Amino acid sequence: MNKPNDTNPMNPPEEPGTGTDDGPKFGRLLVVLLLAVMAVVAITFASEAYYSR
């Protein structure tokens, strides 16, 4: 049942590790964000060139 040195009656689960293996991929997110901004800029310039004729 309980371990001899376990004094907590609630018996909480063990805390997960603090490793970064399962963390969010900020580098990948940054690349996608930059590509989206570049696409918006390209569309803006293309529409400006098309409608300014």
C-alpha positions, 0 to 999 in steps of 0.5 A: 500500500504505502511506502514506509517513508511516504507521509503524504496521505493524498499520495499525489502522482509523480511530477513530470520532468522538465525536459525540453523534448516535449515542448513547443517548437518555436523555431518551426513556428517562427519560420511559418510566421515569417513565410506567412508575412512574406506571402502577405507582402508579396500579395500586397505588392502584386495587387498594387502592381496589378491595380495601378495600371 
